[in-house]
Amino acid sequence: MNIISAKELLSKTVSTLSRSALLYTGIVLATVFFLIIASTMMKFIDITLGADSLVYAIVGFCLSVFFYFILFLDSFAVILSLHQGKTSIRDFPPLYKHAFNSWKKILGLVALAIAWVIVLGLGYALLVIPGIVLTVWFFLTPIIFVIEDVSIFKAFMKSKEYVRGHWGKIAWRLLSLLLVNLSLFLIVILVAVIEASFKIFAGYPYFLVTVTVLTLWLFWVYIICPIFVIIFGYYLYESLKKVK
């Protein structure tokens, strides 16, 4: 049995994004809702106590930590939705509840991400090539950790085992994913810059235009891109598992 092609992987990823658009919108809006509440809280503290107060610093730090927890919760929920075949917006409440109840697993996912960054960082520090090798080996680690319910170390080892014998093919598929994401990212930024140029020409405050471009960039980097990568990785994982 052959591994799923890069073209088919991208096609299935786009198809899933389209089919589950409302469900993923619900997940994204939950994060946006948190950001609105957090921003309102910080503004209130700023007005009442001042931005240089200890309370402002402590609350800001706690909200920042919780924000990253929410991002990992979103990733967990997306992987779970793929594994359970959830595609409808009606699946959002039980899916998100399941994700929140799995907070220990999400903290494990955070620890895995830290270990992943350290391992790959060391690899890229050694003349880049080892980093590329490790990226391909361990790309599936988070998905394996969530779906197969194994330890962090075991997830790393299983990812390497799934890739073993197919490194070149997986590397090509990940390169295609990188190129597509870079292309889409450049399109998003280009549209944002064009819109910003028109707004500046129309007399909009420069600060407001800058915030708009930055918001679009952050939205892509922290929300849309990770969902795209997770879906792509899940179908690659499924294909490799069948081959093994």
Backbone as CSV, one residue per row, in Angstrom:
resi,resn,N_x,N_y,N_z,CA_x,CA_y,CA_z,C_x,C_y,C_z
1,MET,0.845,-1.198,0.000,0.000,0.000,0.000,0.885,1.254,0.000
2,ASN,0.562,2.213,-0.908,1.346,3.437,-1.024,0.856,4.505,-0.042
3,ILE,1.783,5.404,0.312,1.424,6.523,1.169,0.613,7.529,0.353
4,ILE,-0.323,8.175,0.991,-1.144,9.178,0.336,-0.259,10.264,-0.283
5,SER,-0.602,10.695,-1.493,0.221,11.673,-2.206,0.054,13.072,-1.613
6,ALA,1.001,13.941,-1.931,0.943,15.319,-1.441,-0.304,16.023,-1.975
7,LYS,-0.627,15.763,-3.248,-1.801,16.385,-3.859,-3.078,15.946,-3.155
8,GLU,-3.171,14.656,-2.868,-4.371,14.139,-2.202,-4.449,14.641,-0.761
9,LEU,-3.298,14.755,-0.114,-3.269,15.288,1.246,-3.807,16.717,1.293
10,LEU,-3.338,17.542,0.382,-3.789,18.931,0.331,-5.264,19.008,-0.024
11,SER,-5.693,18.142,-0.954,-7.098,18.119,-1.356,-8.009,17.724,-0.186
12,LYS,-7.618,16.695,0.564,-8.411,16.255,1.712,-8.411,17.298,2.821
13,THR,-7.292,17.985,2.980,-7.204,19.037,3.999,-8.166,20.175,3.688
14,VAL,-8.153,20.639,2.442,-9.045,21.725,2.024,-10.504,21.278,2.121
15,SER,-10.773,20.042,1.699,-12.132,19.503,1.746,-12.645,19.447,3.186
16,THR,-11.791,19.005,4.098,-12.178,18.926,5.513,-12.407,20.311,6.101
17,LEU,-11.545,21.253,5.745,-11.726,22.633,6.203,-13.067,23.188,5.749
18,SER,-13.414,22.891,4.506,-14.685,23.356,3.951,-15.878,22.672,4.624
19,ARG,-15.774,21.350,4.786,-16.880,20.574,5.363,-17.108,20.900,6.835
20,SER,-16.031,21.177,7.545,-16.128,21.422,8.989,-15.947,22.896,9.338
21,ALA,-16.208,23.768,8.359,-15.949,25.201,8.541,-16.675,25.772,9.763
22,LEU,-17.937,25.410,9.939,-18.716,25.951,11.062,-18.178,25.453,12.404
23,LEU,-17.789,24.176,12.443,-17.237,23.618,13.678,-15.940,24.334,14.050
24,TYR,-15.046,24.510,13.080,-13.778,25.178,13.353,-13.985,26.661,13.657
25,THR,-15.016,27.256,13.046,-15.359,28.645,13.359,-15.762,28.765,14.828
26,GLY,-16.526,27.771,15.308,-16.922,27.755,16.716,-15.706,27.695,17.634
27,ILE,-14.747,26.851,17.268,-13.518,26.720,18.065,-12.737,28.031,18.058
28,VAL,-12.636,28.651,16.890,-11.912,29.922,16.769,-12.626,31.034,17.543
29,LEU,-13.955,31.087,17.439,-14.718,32.142,18.117,-14.600,32.021,19.637
30,ALA,-14.469,30.794,20.133,-14.279,30.605,21.577,-12.982,31.282,22.020
31,THR,-11.945,31.170,21.190,-10.665,31.820,21.491,-10.787,33.336,21.396
32,VAL,-11.486,33.818,20.368,-11.692,35.256,20.181,-12.488,35.829,21.364
33,PHE,-13.494,35.076,21.811,-14.312,35.492,22.954,-13.442,35.671,24.201
34,PHE,-12.530,34.735,24.408,-11.611,34.842,25.543,-10.738,36.090,25.416
35,LEU,-10.245,36.364,24.211,-9.392,37.530,23.993,-10.140,38.828,24.282
36,ILE,-11.422,38.870,23.910,-12.235,40.062,24.166,-12.395,40.284,25.669
37,ILE,-12.706,39.185,26.379,-12.852,39.279,27.835,-11.534,39.696,28.484
38,ALA,-10.424,39.067,28.040,-9.109,39.383,28.608,-8.744,40.842,28.353
39,SER,-8.999,41.322,27.133,-8.682,42.710,26.790,-9.503,43.685,27.628
40,THR,-10.789,43.340,27.836,-11.670,44.185,28.649,-11.183,44.249,30.090
41,MET,-10.774,43.087,30.631,-10.251,43.043,31.998,-9.000,43.910,32.143
42,MET,-8.079,43.770,31.185,-6.825,44.518,31.251,-7.078,46.035,31.122
43,LYS,-8.045,46.396,30.277,-8.388,47.805,30.114,-8.982,48.365,31.400
44,PHE,-9.837,47.577,32.050,-10.461,47.999,33.302,-9.399,48.208,34.393
45,ILE,-8.463,47.268,34.491,-7.390,47.388,35.490,-6.501,48.590,35.173
46,ASP,-6.269,48.808,33.879,-5.451,49.944,33.453,-6.094,51.264,33.897
47,ILE,-7.422,51.363,33.717,-8.140,52.588,34.052,-8.194,52.800,35.565
48,THR,-8.444,51.701,36.298,-8.642,51.818,37.753,-7.343,51.849,38.550
49,LEU,-6.369,51.023,38.177,-5.140,50.906,38.964,-3.888,51.391,38.240
50,GLY,-3.979,51.425,36.896,-2.822,51.869,36.121,-2.034,50.695,35.553
51,ALA,-1.421,50.899,34.396,-0.684,49.836,33.705,0.620,49.479,34.408
52,ASP,1.065,50.327,35.325,2.310,50.055,36.027,2.091,49.396,37.386
53,SER,0.824,49.013,37.669,0.518,48.387,38.959,0.897,46.912,38.956
54,LEU,1.109,46.373,40.149,1.456,44.955,40.295,0.305,44.063,39.856
55,VAL,-0.930,44.492,40.149,-2.114,43.712,39.761,-2.188,43.575,38.246
56,TYR,-1.898,44.662,37.547,-1.910,44.644,36.076,-0.910,43.628,35.544
57,ALA,0.300,43.604,36.128,1.350,42.683,35.680,0.973,41.232,35.957
58,ILE,0.431,40.975,37.150,0.078,39.599,37.532,-1.070,39.067,36.680
59,VAL,-2.132,39.886,36.560,-3.297,39.468,35.766,-2.901,39.290,34.300
60,GLY,-2.068,40.188,33.786,-1.611,40.085,32.401,-0.843,38.804,32.150
61,PHE,0.025,38.461,33.100,0.802,37.219,32.978,-0.117,35.997,32.998
62,CYS,-1.061,35.974,33.943,-1.986,34.834,34.069,-2.853,34.677,32.822
63,LEU,-3.328,35.797,32.277,-4.159,35.743,31.068,-3.351,35.278,29.864
64,SER,-2.078,35.685,29.807,-1.206,35.250,28.709,-0.993,33.737,28.752
65,VAL,-0.749,33.215,29.958,-0.569,31.770,30.130,-1.842,31.032,29.733
66,PHE,-2.976,31.549,30.180,-4.249,30.884,29.873,-4.561,30.959,28.380
67,PHE,-4.142,32.055,27.732,-4.349,32.187,26.288,-3.640,31.066,25.531
68,TYR,-2.396,30.792,25.915,-1.647,29.721,25.250,-2.250,28.356,25.583
69,PHE,-2.788,28.227,26.789,-3.503,26.989,27.135,-4.707,26.810,26.213
70,ILE,-5.433,27.897,25.945,-6.597,27.849,25.055,-6.177,27.448,23.645
71,LEU,-5.039,27.955,23.189,-4.553,27.592,21.854,-4.274,26.087,21.769
72,PHE,-3.667,25.534,22.803,-3.409,24.096,22.824,-4.718,23.316,22.953
73,LEU,-5.670,23.879,23.695,-6.990,23.248,23.798,-7.655,23.199,22.427
74,ASP,-7.518,24.275,21.659,-8.079,24.312,20.300,-7.462,23.212,19.431
75,SER,-6.140,23.074,19.520,-5.452,22.039,18.738,-5.936,20.652,19.146
76,PHE,-6.071,20.451,20.445,-6.572,19.179,20.972,-7.964,18.896,20.431
77,ALA,-8.830,19.918,20.437,-10.209,19.765,19.961,-10.253,19.437,18.468
78,VAL,-9.366,20.068,17.686,-9.332,19.796,16.238,-8.900,18.353,15.973
79,ILE,-7.851,17.903,16.659,-7.394,16.510,16.498,-8.501,15.546,16.901
80,LEU,-9.175,15.848,17.996,-10.261,15.012,18.494,-11.408,14.955,17.489
81,SER,-11.733,16.096,16.881,-12.826,16.142,15.904,-12.515,15.283,14.686
82,LEU,-11.257,15.288,14.254,-10.843,14.471,13.114,-10.910,12.986,13.459
83,HIS,-10.423,12.650,14.649,-10.393,11.247,15.069,-11.802,10.681,15.271
84,GLN,-12.717,11.511,15.754,-14.086,11.062,16.035,-15.046,11.326,14.881
85,GLY,-14.549,11.934,13.810,-15.390,12.193,12.649,-16.431,13.269,12.888
86,LYS,-16.132,14.236,13.768,-17.065,15.321,14.067,-16.890,16.440,13.034
87,THR,-17.987,16.851,12.415,-17.908,17.894,11.382,-18.954,18.988,11.547
88,SER,-19.966,18.755,12.374,-21.081,19.693,12.501,-20.868,20.668,13.648
89,ILE,-21.451,21.860,13.517,-21.391,22.848,14.590,-22.107,22.314,15.832
90,ARG,-23.031,21.388,15.657,-23.720,20.786,16.804,-22.771,19.953,17.660
91,ASP,-21.668,19.544,17.058,-20.677,18.755,17.798,-19.770,19.631,18.657
92,PHE,-19.853,20.955,18.472,-18.935,21.850,19.178,-19.055,21.794,20.711
93,PRO,-20.273,21.928,21.285,-20.369,21.928,22.763,-19.788,20.672,23.421
94,PRO,-20.202,19.437,22.984,-19.623,18.250,23.629,-18.129,18.090,23.357
95,LEU,-17.700,18.516,22.167,-16.285,18.410,21.804,-15.440,19.328,22.686
96,TYR,-15.893,20.566,22.857,-15.150,21.526,23.663,-15.178,21.143,25.144
97,LYS,-16.315,20.585,25.574,-16.426,20.123,26.961,-15.442,18.979,27.216
98,HIS,-15.369,18.058,26.258,-14.420,16.937,26.349,-12.992,17.470,26.428
99,ALA,-12.696,18.471,25.605,-11.357,19.054,25.587,-11.023,19.690,26.940
100,PHE,-11.960,20.451,27.510,-11.730,21.072,28.810,-11.544,20.033,29.905
101,ASN,-12.335,18.962,29.833,-12.219,17.895,30.838,-10.908,17.127,30.716
102,SER,-10.259,17.275,29.564,-8.972,16.586,29.328,-7.807,17.535,29.580
103,TRP,-7.954,18.443,30.549,-6.948,19.479,30.772,-5.572,18.894,31.115
104,LYS,-5.556,17.731,31.777,-4.265,17.108,32.088,-3.554,16.681,30.800
105,LYS,-4.334,16.164,29.856,-3.767,15.762,28.569,-3.265,16.982,27.798
106,ILE,-3.984,18.089,27.935,-3.577,19.316,27.253,-2.284,19.856,27.849
107,LEU,-2.153,19.779,29.167,-0.890,20.178,29.801,0.250,19.284,29.326
108,GLY,-0.061,17.999,29.114,0.928,17.081,28.550,1.310,17.493,27.141
109,LEU,0.307,17.991,26.383,0.555,18.464,25.022,1.465,19.698,25.041
110,VAL,1.274,20.547,26.039,2.137,21.722,26.204,3.576,21.270,26.488
111,ALA,3.724,20.305,27.404,5.058,19.773,27.732,5.695,19.135,26.503
112,LEU,4.880,18.433,25.722,5.391,17.809,24.491,5.880,18.875,23.520
113,ALA,5.118,19.958,23.400,5.500,21.037,22.481,6.831,21.658,22.902
114,ILE,7.022,21.829,24.204,8.286,22.381,24.705,9.441,21.439,24.368
115,ALA,9.223,20.133,24.611,10.254,19.134,24.297,10.535,19.111,22.799
116,TRP,9.469,19.236,22.001,9.568,19.226,20.535,10.429,20.397,20.052
117,VAL,10.169,21.576,20.620,10.927,22.784,20.239,12.397,22.640,20.639
118,ILE,12.652,22.098,21.824,14.030,21.919,22.287,14.792,20.945,21.388
119,VAL,14.164,19.799,21.105,14.810,18.775,20.266,15.101,19.319,18.873
120,LEU,14.093,19.955,18.262,14.287,20.490,16.917,15.249,21.675,16.921
121,GLY,15.193,22.483,17.980,16.100,23.618,18.088,17.549,23.176,18.135
122,LEU,17.805,22.115,18.902,19.162,21.565,18.969,19.585,21.023,17.609
123,GLY,18.613,20.399,16.922,18.911,19.857,15.597,19.284,20.945,14.601
124,TYR,18.517,22.046,14.601,18.793,23.143,13.663,20.051,23.910,14.051
125,ALA,20.416,23.847,15.333,21.664,24.493,15.768,22.882,23.756,15.225
126,LEU,22.698,22.475,14.892,23.792,21.655,14.362,23.775,21.660,12.831
127,LEU,24.004,22.836,12.275,24.156,22.987,10.820,22.894,22.664,10.028
128,VAL,21.720,22.835,10.594,20.412,22.791,9.926,19.967,21.383,9.521
129,ILE,20.832,20.633,8.838,20.445,19.320,8.301,19.863,18.392,9.377
130,PRO,20.504,18.255,10.554,19.907,17.400,11.597,18.516,17.881,12.008
131,GLY,18.295,19.196,11.982,16.989,19.748,12.325,15.915,19.323,11.338
132,ILE,16.267,19.311,10.055,15.319,18.875,9.018,14.986,17.402,9.199
133,VAL,16.008,16.607,9.480,15.808,15.169,9.698,14.862,14.939,10.879
134,LEU,15.101,15.638,11.978,14.286,15.484,13.178,12.861,15.988,12.966
135,THR,12.703,17.060,12.179,11.364,17.593,11.892,10.500,16.546,11.199
136,VAL,11.091,15.869,10.221,10.354,14.832,9.487,10.059,13.642,10.400
137,TRP,11.043,13.240,11.183,10.852,12.111,12.099,9.723,12.363,13.098
138,PHE,9.704,13.570,13.661,8.823,13.825,14.808,7.612,14.704,14.492
139,PHE,7.327,14.885,13.216,6.198,15.736,12.818,4.868,15.227,13.372
140,LEU,4.696,13.925,13.448,3.419,13.328,13.863,3.275,13.186,15.381
141,THR,4.302,13.580,16.132,4.315,13.355,17.583,3.073,13.872,18.310
142,PRO,2.631,15.135,18.096,1.451,15.627,18.830,0.177,14.831,18.527
143,ILE,-0.003,14.457,17.267,-1.205,13.710,16.874,-1.200,12.329,17.516
144,ILE,-0.055,11.669,17.518,0.070,10.349,18.146,-0.189,10.463,19.645
145,PHE,0.342,11.506,20.274,0.176,11.723,21.724,-1.304,11.823,22.092
146,VAL,-2.073,12.528,21.288,-3.501,12.728,21.579,-4.322,11.493,21.250
147,ILE,-4.130,10.938,20.065,-4.990,9.849,19.591,-4.664,8.509,20.246
148,GLU,-3.387,8.192,20.351,-3.001,6.875,20.865,-2.804,6.856,22.383
149,ASP,-2.922,8.028,23.004,-2.862,8.139,24.466,-1.613,7.460,25.034
150,VAL,-0.464,7.866,24.511,0.809,7.315,24.976,1.604,8.411,25.671
151,SER,2.731,8.051,26.276,3.584,9.035,26.942,4.272,9.909,25.896
152,ILE,4.853,11.009,26.357,5.561,11.923,25.459,6.709,11.213,24.753
153,PHE,7.514,10.491,25.499,8.644,9.773,24.910,8.167,8.746,23.890
154,LYS,7.111,8.024,24.246,6.574,6.996,23.348,6.031,7.625,22.070
155,ALA,5.433,8.809,22.198,4.904,9.499,21.019,6.025,9.862,20.052
156,PHE,7.153,10.323,20.597,8.313,10.637,19.764,8.816,9.391,19.040
157,MET,8.932,8.302,19.787,9.451,7.065,19.210,8.512,6.481,18.159
158,LYS,7.204,6.569,18.404,6.231,6.024,17.450,6.199,6.848,16.175
159,SER,6.364,8.173,16.315,6.409,9.031,15.139,7.589,8.640,14.250
160,LYS,8.745,8.435,14.874,9.927,8.019,14.124,9.703,6.655,13.468
161,GLU,9.021,5.760,14.175,8.754,4.419,13.648,7.824,4.471,12.442
162,TYR,6.796,5.324,12.516,5.869,5.460,11.384,6.581,5.992,10.144
163,VAL,7.534,6.914,10.372,8.232,7.557,9.255,9.333,6.650,8.684
164,ARG,9.837,5.737,9.499,10.959,4.878,9.095,10.675,4.170,7.766
165,GLY,11.610,4.317,6.837,11.465,3.707,5.517,10.751,4.599,4.517
166,HIS,10.217,5.737,5.001,9.478,6.650,4.107,9.939,8.093,4.273
167,TRP,11.142,8.291,4.821,11.582,9.642,5.171,11.514,10.599,3.981
168,GLY,12.050,10.190,2.843,12.071,11.057,1.658,10.677,11.449,1.207
169,LYS,9.753,10.469,1.207,8.378,10.751,0.779,7.688,11.714,1.744
170,ILE,7.916,11.515,3.036,7.303,12.389,4.041,7.888,13.792,3.931
171,ALA,9.209,13.874,3.722,9.871,15.173,3.585,9.271,15.956,2.417
172,TRP,9.018,15.262,1.296,8.422,15.926,0.124,7.018,16.430,0.449
173,ARG,6.240,15.653,1.170,4.874,16.061,1.537,4.888,17.250,2.494
174,LEU,5.838,17.260,3.418,5.942,18.383,4.339,6.439,19.644,3.624
175,LEU,7.286,19.452,2.629,7.743,20.596,1.836,6.566,21.214,1.084
176,SER,5.694,20.367,0.541,4.510,20.868,-0.171,3.597,21.626,0.791
177,LEU,3.478,21.114,2.015,2.675,21.796,3.037,3.274,23.167,3.348
178,LEU,4.597,23.228,3.492,5.282,24.480,3.784,5.076,25.498,2.662
179,LEU,5.215,25.048,1.421,5.077,25.951,0.273,3.657,26.500,0.162
180,VAL,2.669,25.638,0.385,1.267,26.074,0.328,0.982,27.084,1.429
181,ASN,1.468,26.796,2.636,1.236,27.709,3.757,1.929,29.058,3.542
182,LEU,3.146,29.008,3.019,3.848,30.258,2.739,3.117,31.076,1.679
183,SER,2.609,30.386,0.648,1.878,31.067,-0.424,0.612,31.732,0.120
184,LEU,-0.142,30.977,0.922,-1.370,31.520,1.502,-1.068,32.670,2.457
185,PHE,0.009,32.518,3.219,0.412,33.570,4.157,0.751,34.860,3.414
186,LEU,1.512,34.724,2.316,1.889,35.900,1.532,0.662,36.572,0.913
187,ILE,-0.322,35.750,0.505,-1.565,36.302,-0.055,-2.316,37.098,1.021
188,VAL,-2.412,36.517,2.230,-3.092,37.197,3.341,-2.413,38.533,3.643
189,ILE,-1.085,38.523,3.734,-0.340,39.751,4.031,-0.480,40.767,2.901
190,LEU,-0.438,40.270,1.650,-0.567,41.167,0.493,-1.922,41.866,0.499
191,VAL,-2.982,41.085,0.758,-4.331,41.665,0.822,-4.410,42.694,1.945
192,ALA,-3.818,42.350,3.091,-3.832,43.263,4.243,-3.086,44.554,3.933
193,VAL,-1.933,44.445,3.255,-1.128,45.622,2.921,-1.851,46.502,1.899
194,ILE,-2.488,45.865,0.906,-3.246,46.624,-0.103,-4.397,47.382,0.553
195,GLU,-5.113,46.665,1.434,-6.217,47.304,2.154,-5.695,48.455,3.013
196,ALA,-4.561,48.219,3.671,-3.971,49.248,4.528,-3.568,50.476,3.705
197,SER,-3.032,50.250,2.519,-2.620,51.349,1.643,-3.809,52.226,1.267
198,PHE,-4.944,51.586,0.936,-6.150,52.336,0.596,-6.652,53.135,1.791
199,LYS,-6.570,52.511,2.991,-7.043,53.189,4.200,-6.167,54.396,4.538
200,ILE,-4.836,54.249,4.362,-3.932,55.371,4.617,-4.214,56.496,3.626
201,PHE,-4.441,56.116,2.354,-4.758,57.103,1.315,-6.065,57.828,1.638
202,ALA,-7.009,57.072,2.276,-8.316,57.647,2.611,-8.280,58.468,3.903
203,GLY,-7.119,58.456,4.574,-6.986,59.279,5.754,-7.175,58.582,7.084
204,TYR,-7.198,57.232,7.071,-7.328,56.493,8.333,-6.055,56.672,9.159
205,PRO,-6.174,56.677,10.501,-4.970,56.780,11.350,-4.005,55.641,11.062
206,TYR,-2.718,55.974,10.991,-1.699,54.969,10.677,-1.679,53.849,11.718
207,PHE,-1.883,54.222,12.992,-1.882,53.222,14.069,-2.981,52.191,13.850
208,LEU,-4.183,52.647,13.466,-5.316,51.744,13.250,-5.038,50.788,12.093
209,VAL,-4.408,51.296,11.050,-4.061,50.465,9.887,-3.040,49.409,10.273
210,THR,-2.035,49.798,11.060,-1.000,48.858,11.514,-1.607,47.744,12.354
211,VAL,-2.520,48.095,13.242,-3.191,47.105,14.091,-3.977,46.120,13.242
212,THR,-4.629,46.601,12.180,-5.409,45.728,11.291,-4.519,44.688,10.630
213,VAL,-3.384,45.131,10.088,-2.442,44.214,9.427,-1.882,43.210,10.429
214,LEU,-1.506,43.699,11.611,-0.948,42.827,12.653,-1.972,41.795,13.112
215,THR,-3.232,42.206,13.229,-4.303,41.294,13.646,-4.491,40.163,12.639
216,LEU,-4.476,40.503,11.360,-4.612,39.480,10.311,-3.434,38.515,10.352
217,TRP,-2.247,39.054,10.563,-1.046,38.216,10.639,-1.128,37.253,11.814
218,LEU,-1.506,37.765,12.983,-1.615,36.930,14.181,-2.716,35.883,14.021
219,PHE,-3.828,36.277,13.401,-4.943,35.363,13.185,-4.501,34.184,12.321
220,TRP,-3.696,34.471,11.305,-3.216,33.406,10.424,-2.216,32.511,11.147
221,VAL,-1.231,33.119,11.819,-0.140,32.369,12.446,-0.630,31.507,13.608
222,TYR,-1.521,32.059,14.440,-1.913,31.367,15.668,-3.167,30.501,15.527
223,ILE,-3.997,30.741,14.501,-5.279,30.031,14.424,-5.452,29.248,13.125
224,ILE,-5.456,29.946,11.985,-5.760,29.269,10.715,-4.667,28.289,10.312
225,CYS,-3.415,28.719,10.326,-2.297,27.868,9.925,-2.196,26.593,10.772
226,PRO,-2.279,26.683,12.117,-2.210,25.459,12.921,-3.313,24.452,12.591
227,ILE,-4.533,24.938,12.336,-5.633,24.033,11.988,-5.331,23.328,10.664
228,PHE,-4.836,24.078,9.696,-4.481,23.514,8.389,-3.412,22.430,8.545
229,VAL,-2.376,22.733,9.337,-1.272,21.787,9.550,-1.750,20.538,10.284
230,ILE,-2.621,20.715,11.269,-3.134,19.566,12.036,-3.924,18.626,11.141
231,ILE,-4.792,19.179,10.307,-5.603,18.340,9.409,-4.700,17.590,8.438
232,PHE,-3.743,18.298,7.846,-2.779,17.688,6.928,-2.037,16.560,7.633
233,GLY,-1.556,16.834,8.845,-0.807,15.840,9.613,-1.648,14.641,9.988
234,TYR,-2.927,14.868,10.280,-3.801,13.762,10.674,-3.977,12.770,9.516
235,TYR,-4.209,13.280,8.315,-4.392,12.378,7.168,-3.090,11.673,6.791
236,LEU,-1.966,12.355,7.007,-0.674,11.718,6.780,-0.475,10.599,7.804
237,TYR,-0.826,10.866,9.042,-0.753,9.875,10.118,-1.618,8.645,9.797
238,GLU,-2.833,8.889,9.353,-3.749,7.803,8.988,-3.159,6.919,7.899
239,SER,-2.582,7.568,6.889,-2.003,6.836,5.767,-0.814,5.990,6.202
240,LEU,0.077,6.575,7.003,1.256,5.846,7.471,0.866,4.681,8.379
241,LYS,-0.147,4.878,9.175,-0.587,3.826,10.085,-1.110,2.616,9.301
242,LYS,-1.806,2.882,8.200,-2.312,1.789,7.365,-1.161,1.042,6.690
243,VAL,-0.149,1.809,6.276,1.001,1.187,5.624,1.762,0.300,6.594
244,LYS,1.898,0.778,7.852,2.624,0.004,8.875,1.811,-1.196,9.344
